[in-house]
Amino acid sequence: MKKLTRSVAALVSAATMALTGAAPCLSQTMMTACAVDTNNDDWLHAKGSRLYDMNGNEVWLTGANWFGFNCTECSPHYLWSGDIDDMVKDIADHGVNVLRLPVSTELLYNWMVGDPDPVGSINPNDDPSYPFNVDLIKSDGSVVNSMELFDILLAKCKKYGVKCFIDIHSPESNNSGHNYGLWYGKSFTGRDGKKVEVTTDVWIETLAWCADHYKGDDTLIGFDLKNEPHSKYGGAPVDAIWDDSDAPNNWKKAAQDCADAILAKNPHALILIEGVEGFEGHGAWWGGNLRGVAKYPVMPASGTSQIVYSPHDYGPVVSDQTWFNKDFTEKTLLDDYWYDTWAYLVDKDMYPLLIGEWGGRLDGGKNEKWLGLLRDYMIKNHINHTFWCLNDDSGDTGGLWKDIQFGVTQGADGKMVGKTTINWDTEKYETYYYPAIWKTSTSKKFIGLDHQVALGKDGISLNDFYANYAASEGSNLDGGKKSDGKTVDADPAKTTTATTSKTTTSSSAAATTTTTSAEIASNRLYGDSNCDGQVDLADAVLIMQALANPNKYGLKGTDDHHITDEGSANADVEGNGNGITTNDAQAIQMYLLGKYKSLPVK
């Protein structure tokens, strides 16, 4: 079925890169996380029609879409109106435990070849002192590129307990690119001026590269391979089909080949596969028709444990359909459309479903009735979902946000302090979205998907839910059924000990060292606190863990994850010789941001 075009505002957004720390908290904006899960243990898998964590605990993905990376702005929309840290925090505080982030193949291609797209200004006043996304600007005052922006968004999501997956919304960066129904057949001009044809091979290559690049960060838990495969509407040369052929437009084969390539790089990633528009004479919403799975399921070489099918479903305000032309009920919707199109996959316990897009404007009538029926059906049947969408510049649906404002006040110390205020559509959120967010039954605490980090200010982590709530009150799934679960122990970045002739002495339980200038090794990798041969965020995290919990992580720790003598010497990068402090963790992050050219700090 044809869906109305979603227009988006052609505005300029922000780009950024920042890092987060671990307890205890530091004052700098880029180091405000009190606990960051660096364990890489939050990957999910499927069994039957449900999703589980590594210990077999059931999870429920209840999220929303935030588009813009797929557009010519190469940035989530409304970063021009709000601070990214404030916005992600507010998203988490409202119970969104996963974000679906539309991107384009063009965007990933430019990342892959090392020439990411730029994004526009993020400071509406063109004033470096204006407290708006200040941690998203490089030391020279320039805005970082689209890949750096994506990295900071992942870091912010990790900080507040939100997971993400990307969706290939279109072959080229295009604000209306969703109208084109195939994953190949478009071209774009590369940043070097050369024309790049998006073939099936290029589409697969970029996704496999992305899976490999981010396989060490379980904030990015999966990949929606192609948004809404559909008919020739929108300029495609042929319809997307679903069968067992080798035809180039066979979506089932393309999805299987792409899944194989991604899982070869990251076997833990979820693979989300949408349907098509038509199958054997039966029509559906774009991306909504999964009738073909019954005859021709996608079967990756490694098995189907990572496969999630992801139809889209909309109401009559987007486009009226025959199944709405009656006094429809849940039963009539199932009989007329839902069951044979996608609901059978869960009813028969075959595969998990994630409704990748649902939503729409409030009309006081049929569209709201449909919203309520789908909401309740997803809750009753444990169907994952991501609401379309957060930002309100989707032409035919609107969003959960009405507007975003940024204000500035003067603090007691005389410095200017900024704050983002997001005006949510209260009726849409509270009536249709909030009931379908995963939360505890009686205390109504939002449940995150990160084992260690709580979801927003009033939410809880997955460990907290299974340790303290699952057996006592349960959640809003399965009628409040109570269950047992097994928590996942924190497992910080592992360390290895390098052999050296240098000696260090521990001066306190808080992991401090004394090093003379004569003892500085010429081949020392300063900043490498975990001795893994590279300097990255994990090194700053380990320093903070050692300072916060020296018995576990410090020089006198009792397990295999403590900081070593060699690691402590590497970590002493600020005020060299005074032992490791929070300033060393800050200096490493400043170095990674490009604000320091080398370590140690001179």
C-alpha positions in Angstrom: 0.0 0.0 0.0 1.3 3.5 -0.8 2.2 5.6 2.1 2.1 9.4 2.1 5.5 11.1 1.8 7.1 12.2 5.0 8.6 15.6 4.5 11.3 16.9 6.8 12.6 20.3 7.4 15.9 21.0 5.6 17.6 22.5 8.6 21.1 22.3 9.8 22.0 20.2 12.8 24.9 19.6 15.1 27.8 17.2 15.1 30.0 16.0 17.9 32.3 13.7 19.6 32.6 13.3 23.4 33.5 10.7 26.0 32.1 9.5 29.2 33.7 8.6 32.4 33.0 6.2 35.3 32.3 6.8 39.0 33.1 9.0 40.7 31.6 11.8 38.6 33.7 14.7 37.4 32.6 18.2 36.8 33.3 18.5 33.1 30.3 18.1 30.8 32.0 15.3 28.8 32.7 13.3 32.0 29.4 13.3 33.8 28.5 9.6 33.7 28.5 8.1 37.2 28.6 4.5 35.9 29.4 3.4 32.4 29.0 -0.2 31.3 32.1 -1.1 29.3 31.6 -4.8 29.6 30.2 -5.4 26.0 27.8 -8.0 27.5 24.4 -6.5 26.6 24.0 -8.3 23.2 20.7 -10.0 22.7 19.5 -13.1 20.9 16.3 -14.7 19.9 14.6 -18.0 20.9 11.2 -18.5 19.4 9.4 -15.2 19.3 11.2 -13.6 22.3 14.5 -11.8 22.8 16.9 -12.7 25.7 20.1 -11.4 27.2 23.2 -13.5 27.6 21.8 -15.3 30.7 18.4 -16.1 29.2 16.5 -13.2 30.8 13.6 -12.0 28.6 13.8 -8.4 27.4 11.4 -6.1 25.7 12.6 -3.4 23.3 10.3 -0.4 23.5 11.8 2.6 21.7 11.4 5.3 19.2 12.8 6.7 16.0 15.0 9.7 15.8 15.7 10.5 12.1 18.1 12.9 10.4 21.3 10.9 9.8 19.5 9.7 6.7 18.9 13.2 5.4 21.1 15.8 3.8 21.8 17.3 7.2 23.6 14.0 8.2 22.5 14.6 11.8 19.6 13.8 14.1 17.1 16.6 13.6 16.6 19.2 16.3 20.1 19.2 17.5 19.9 22.8 16.1 17.4 23.5 18.9 18.7 21.4 21.8 21.8 20.2 23.6 22.6 16.6 22.8 23.3 15.7 26.4 20.1 17.2 27.6 18.1 15.6 24.8 19.4 12.1 25.3 18.9 12.4 29.0 15.3 13.5 28.4 14.7 10.6 26.0 16.0 8.2 28.7 14.0 9.9 31.4 10.8 9.2 29.4 11.5 5.5 29.2 12.8 5.0 25.7 15.1 2.0 26.0 16.2 1.8 22.4 16.6 4.3 19.5 16.1 3.4 15.9 18.4 5.7 14.0 17.8 6.0 10.2 20.9 6.4 8.1 21.8 6.1 4.4 24.2 3.9 2.6 25.9 7.0 1.4 26.6 8.1 5.0 28.1 4.7 5.9 30.1 4.6 2.6 31.7 8.0 3.4 32.5 6.8 6.9 34.0 3.6 5.5 36.3 5.3 3.1 37.5 7.7 5.8 35.8 10.9 4.6 32.7 11.5 6.7 30.1 14.1 5.7 30.2 17.4 7.5 27.2 18.7 9.4 26.1 22.3 9.9 26.5 24.7 12.8 25.2 23.7 16.2 25.7 27.0 17.9 22.8 29.3 16.9 24.6 32.4 18.2 28.0 31.7 16.6 29.5 32.4 20.0 32.0 29.9 21.4 31.1 31.0 24.9 27.4 30.3 24.4 26.6 27.1 26.5 24.9 25.2 23.7 26.5 21.8 22.7 29.8 23.1 23.9 31.2 19.6 24.2 30.4 19.0 20.5 32.9 21.5 19.2 36.5 20.9 18.5 39.3 22.9 20.2 39.7 25.0 17.0 36.0 25.9 17.1 34.9 23.7 14.2 32.0 21.3 14.3 33.0 17.7 14.1 31.9 15.4 11.3 28.9 13.1 11.0 30.8 10.0 12.2 32.1 11.8 15.2 28.5 12.9 15.9 27.3 9.4 15.7 30.0 8.3 18.1 29.1 11.0 20.7 25.4 10.0 20.3 26.4 6.4 21.2 28.4 7.7 24.1 25.5 9.7 25.4 23.2 6.8 25.0 25.6 4.6 26.9 25.7 7.2 29.6 22.0 7.2 30.1 21.3 3.5 29.5 19.7 3.7 26.0 20.5 1.2 23.3 20.5 1.9 19.5 20.2 0.2 16.2 20.6 1.7 12.8 18.2 1.5 9.8 19.3 1.9 6.2 16.5 4.3 5.3 17.7 5.0 1.7 20.6 4.4 -0.6 21.6 8.1 -0.8 21.3 10.9 1.8 17.9 12.3 0.9 15.2 13.8 3.0 12.6 11.9 1.0 14.7 8.9 0.2 12.3 6.5 1.9 10.1 6.8 -1.2 12.6 4.7 -3.2 11.8 1.0 -2.6 15.1 -0.8 -3.2 18.4 -1.1 -1.4 20.3 -0.6 -4.7 20.1 1.4 -7.9 20.7 4.9 -6.7 24.0 6.9 -6.9 25.5 9.8 -5.2 28.5 12.1 -5.7 31.3 11.2 -3.3 33.2 13.8 -1.4 36.0 13.4 -3.9 33.7 14.4 -6.7 33.4 10.9 -8.2 30.1 9.2 -8.8 29.3 6.2 -6.5 26.7 3.7 -7.6 24.9 2.0 -4.7 24.9 -1.7 -5.7 23.8 -4.6 -3.6 27.5 -5.3 -3.0 28.2 -1.7 -1.8 25.1 -1.9 0.5 26.4 -5.1 2.0 30.0 -3.9 2.3 29.0 -0.8 4.2 26.9 -2.6 6.7 29.5 -5.3 7.2 32.1 -2.6 7.8 29.8 -0.8 10.3 29.2 -4.1 12.1 32.9 -4.7 12.4 33.8 -1.1 13.4 31.3 -1.1 16.2 31.4 -4.7 17.4 33.1 -3.6 20.6 30.3 -1.4 21.6 27.0 -3.0 22.7 25.3 0.3 22.7 24.7 -0.4 18.9 22.9 -3.7 19.2 21.6 -4.3 15.7 21.0 -3.4 12.1 17.7 -2.8 10.3 18.9 -3.8 6.8 16.5 -1.7 4.6 13.6 0.6 5.4 10.3 -0.3 3.7 11.2 -2.4 0.6 8.3 -1.8 -1.8 7.1 -1.2 -5.3 8.3 1.0 -8.2 6.6 4.0 -6.5 9.4 6.5 -5.8 11.4 5.7 -8.9 12.6 2.2 -8.4 13.0 0.2 -11.7 11.2 -2.9 -10.3 9.3 -4.0 -7.3 11.0 -5.5 -4.3 9.9 -9.2 -4.2 10.2 -12.1 -1.7 10.8 -15.5 -3.1 13.5 -18.2 -3.4 15.0 -16.9 -6.6 18.4 -15.3 -7.4 16.7 -12.2 -8.9 18.5 -9.0 -8.0 15.3 -7.5 -6.6 14.6 -10.5 -4.4 14.6 -8.9 -0.9 14.7 -12.3 0.9 18.0 -13.3 -0.8 19.6 -9.9 -0.4 18.7 -9.8 3.3 20.1 -13.2 3.8 23.4 -12.4 2.1 23.6 -9.2 4.1 22.9 -10.9 7.3 25.7 -13.4 6.6 28.1 -10.6 6.0 27.2 -8.7 9.2 27.2 -11.8 11.4 30.6 -12.8 10.1 31.9 -9.6 11.6 29.7 -9.5 14.7 27.8 -12.7 15.5 26.1 -11.0 18.4 24.3 -8.3 16.4 20.5 -8.4 15.9 19.5 -8.4 12.3 16.2 -6.7 11.7 14.4 -7.6 8.5 11.4 -5.8 7.1 8.8 -7.2 4.8 7.9 -6.1 1.3 4.7 -4.4 0.0 3.2 -7.3 -2.0 3.4 -11.1 -1.8 1.4 -13.5 -4.0 -1.3 -10.9 -4.6 -1.6 -9.7 -1.1 -0.8 -6.0 -0.4 0.5 -4.4 2.7 2.1 -1.3 4.0 5.5 -0.6 2.7 7.8 -2.9 4.5 4.9 -4.6 6.2 4.3 -7.8 4.3 5.9 -10.8 6.0 3.7 -13.5 4.5 6.8 -14.7 2.6 8.6 -15.8 5.7 6.3 -18.8 6.1 7.4 -20.2 2.8 10.9 -18.6 2.4 12.4 -17.7 5.7 15.7 -15.9 5.9 18.3 -18.5 7.0 21.8 -17.2 7.7 24.6 -19.7 7.7 25.0 -19.2 11.4 21.4 -19.8 12.2 18.4 -17.6 13.1 19.2 -16.7 16.7 19.9 -13.1 15.6 16.9 -12.6 13.3 14.1 -10.2 14.2 11.4 -9.5 11.7 10.3 -5.9 11.6 7.1 -4.8 9.8 5.7 -1.3 9.8 2.1 -0.6 10.6 0.1 2.6 10.3 -3.5 3.9 10.8 -6.0 5.6 8.5 -4.6 9.1 8.9 -1.4 8.1 7.1 -3.4 6.3 4.4 -6.9 4.8 4.7 -7.2 1.1 4.0 -10.1 -1.3 3.5 -9.6 -2.9 6.9 -10.4 0.5 8.5 -13.7 0.9 6.6 -15.8 -0.7 9.3 -16.3 -0.6 13.0 -12.9 -2.3 13.3 -11.7 -4.2 16.4 -8.6 -6.1 17.3 -10.3 -9.2 15.9 -11.2 -7.6 12.5 -7.7 -6.2 12.2 -6.3 -9.6 12.8 -8.7 -11.3 10.4 -8.4 -8.7 7.7 -4.7 -7.8 7.8 -2.5 -8.3 10.9 -2.5 -12.0 11.4 -1.5 -13.4 8.0 0.7 -10.3 7.3 2.9 -10.5 10.4 1.2 -11.4 13.6 1.4 -15.2 12.9 5.1 -15.1 13.5 4.6 -14.4 17.2 1.4 -16.3 17.6 3.1 -19.5 16.4 6.3 -18.6 18.4 8.4 -18.6 15.2 10.4 -15.4 15.3 10.5 -12.2 17.3 8.8 -9.1 15.9 9.7 -5.5 16.3 7.2 -3.0 14.8 9.8 -0.6 13.5 7.3 2.2 12.8 3.9 2.9 14.2 2.4 6.2 15.3 0.5 9.1 13.7 -1.4 12.2 14.4 -4.2 12.3 16.9 -7.5 12.8 15.2 -10.1 12.1 18.0 -11.3 9.2 15.9 -10.3 6.2 13.8 -6.5 6.8 14.0 -6.5 7.0 17.8 -8.7 3.9 17.9 -6.1 2.0 15.8 -3.3 3.4 17.9 -4.9 2.0 21.1 -5.6 -1.4 19.5 -2.1 -1.9 18.2 -0.6 -0.7 21.5 -2.6 -3.2 23.5 -1.9 -6.0 21.0 1.9 -5.4 21.3 1.8 -5.4 25.1 -0.3 -8.6 25.2 1.9 -10.5 22.8 5.4 -9.2 23.8 6.0 -7.5 20.5 9.0 -5.1 20.4 8.5 -1.7 18.8 10.0 1.7 18.0 7.5 4.5 17.7 7.6 6.8 14.7 8.9 9.2 15.8 10.5 11.6 18.3 11.1 14.7 16.2 7.9 16.3 15.0 9.0 17.2 11.4 7.6 14.0 10.0 4.9 15.4 7.6 2.3 12.7 7.8 2.7 11.5 11.4 4.1 14.3 13.6 6.2 13.2 16.6 6.3 12.7 20.3 7.9 16.2 20.6 6.0 19.3 19.9 8.9 21.7 20.1 12.4 22.1 21.7 13.7 25.3 23.3 17.1 26.2 24.7 17.5 28.7 27.4 20.4 30.4 29.2 20.7 31.6 32.7 23.6 33.0 34.8 24.8 30.7 37.5 25.9 31.8 41.0 29.5 31.8 39.8 28.7 34.2 37.0 29.0 31.6 34.2 26.3 31.1 31.7 24.3 27.9 32.1 22.2 26.4 29.3 19.2 24.0 29.6 17.1 22.3 26.9 13.4 22.0 27.4 11.6 19.5 25.3 7.8 20.0 25.0 6.4 16.5 24.6 3.0 15.9 23.1 1.5 14.9 26.5 -1.6 13.2 25.1 0.2 11.2 22.5 2.9 10.2 25.0 0.8 9.4 28.0 -2.2 7.8 26.2 -0.5 5.8 23.5 3.2 5.4 24.0 3.7 5.4 27.8 1.5 2.3 28.4 3.7 0.3 25.9 7.0 1.2 27.5 8.6 -1.7 29.5 8.3 -0.9 33.2 7.7 -2.6 36.5 4.1 -3.4 37.3 3.5 -1.4 40.5 6.4 1.0 41.0 6.3 1.9 37.3 10.1 2.1 36.9 11.3 2.1 33.3 13.4 -0.9 32.5 16.6 -0.5 30.5 18.5 -3.0 28.4 21.9 -2.3 29.9 22.9 -4.6 32.7 24.8 -2.0 34.7 23.4 1.5 33.8 19.9 2.6 34.8 17.6 4.0 32.2 17.4 7.7 32.9 16.8 9.3 36.3 13.9 7.1 37.5 14.6 4.0 35.6 16.5 0.8 36.5 19.0 -1.4 34.8 18.4 -4.9 33.5 20.3 -6.3 36.4 18.3 -4.2 38.9 15.1 -5.5 37.4 16.0 -9.1 37.6 17.6 -8.8 41.0 14.9 -6.7 42.8 11.7 -6.5 40.8 11.1 -9.4 38.5 10.1 -11.8 41.2 8.3 -9.4 43.5 6.2 -7.3 41.1 7.0 -8.3 37.5 6.5 -5.9 34.6 3.8 -4.8 32.2 4.4 -7.9 30.1 2.5 -11.2 30.3 -0.2 -9.7 32.6 2.4 -8.8 35.2 3.7 -12.4 35.5 6.5 -12.6 38.0 9.8 -14.3 37.0 13.3 -15.1 38.2 16.4 -14.0 36.5 20.2 -14.1 36.7 22.2 -10.9 36.8 25.3 -10.3 34.8 28.4 -9.4 36.9 30.4 -6.3 36.0 33.4 -7.3 34.0 35.5 -4.2 33.3 38.0 -4.0 30.5 40.6 -6.7 31.1 44.2 -5.9 31.6 47.4 -7.5 30.6 50.8 -7.0 32.3 53.7 -5.9 30.2 57.2 -6.8 31.3 59.4 -3.8 32.2 62.5 -3.0 34.2 60.9 0.1 35.7 59.8 0.0 39.3 56.8 1.7 40.9 55.6 1.9 44.4 52.0 1.9 45.7 51.5 4.8 48.0 47.8 4.2 48.9 44.9 1.8 48.4 43.6 4.3 45.9 46.0 3.1 43.3 48.7 5.8 43.2 52.2 5.4 42.0 55.5 7.3 42.3 57.6 7.5 39.2 60.9 9.4 38.8 61.8 11.0 35.5 64.7 8.6 35.1 62.3 5.7 35.2 60.2 6.9 32.3 60.5 4.2 29.6 61.2 5.6 26.1 58.7 3.1 24.6 55.9 3.7 27.2 52.4 4.1 25.7 51.1 6.9 27.9 47.4 6.7 28.6 47.3 2.9 28.1 46.1 2.1 31.7 44.8 -1.3 30.8 47.9 -2.3 28.8 46.1 -3.4 25.7 48.4 -1.6 23.3 46.1 1.4 22.6 44.7 4.5 24.2 40.9 4.7 24.2 37.9 5.4 26.5 38.5 2.1 28.4 41.7 3.5 29.8 39.9 6.5 31.3 37.2 4.2 32.7 39.7 1.9 34.4 41.4 4.9 36.1 38.1 6.1 37.5 37.2 2.5 38.6 40.5 2.2 40.4 40.0 5.4 42.2 36.4 4.7 43.1 36.8 1.1 44.2 40.5 0.4 44.9 39.9 -2.9 46.6 38.5 -4.3 43.4 40.2 -2.4 40.7 43.3 -0.8 42.3 46.8 -2.0 42.9 45.6 -4.0 45.9 42.7 -5.5 44.1 41.8 -9.1 44.5 40.7 -10.1 41.1 42.1 -10.2 37.5 40.7 -6.8 36.6 42.7 -4.4 38.8 45.1 -1.8 37.4 48.7 -3.1 37.3 51.9 -1.4 38.2 52.7 -0.9 34.5 49.1 0.4 33.8 49.4 2.9 36.6 52.7 4.2 35.2 51.1 4.5 31.8 48.1 6.3 33.3 50.1 9.0 35.1 49.8 11.5 32.2 49.0 14.7 34.0 51.4 16.1 36.6 53.7 13.2 35.8 55.1 11.6 39.0 52.2 12.5 41.3 50.3 9.2 40.9 47.0 8.7 39.1 44.2 11.0 39.9 40.9 12.1 38.2 43.0 14.6 36.3 44.7 11.7 34.4 41.3 10.3 33.3 40.3 13.8 32.2 43.6 14.3 30.3 43.1 11.0 28.4 39.6 12.1 27.4 40.9 15.5 26.3 43.6 13.8 24.3 41.0 11.6 22.6 38.9 14.7 21.8 42.0 16.3 20.1 42.3 19.0 22.8 45.8 17.6 23.7 48.2 16.7 21.0 50.2 14.2 23.0 50.5 12.4 26.3 51.8 13.0 28.9 50.6 16.5 29.2 53.6 18.9 29.3 
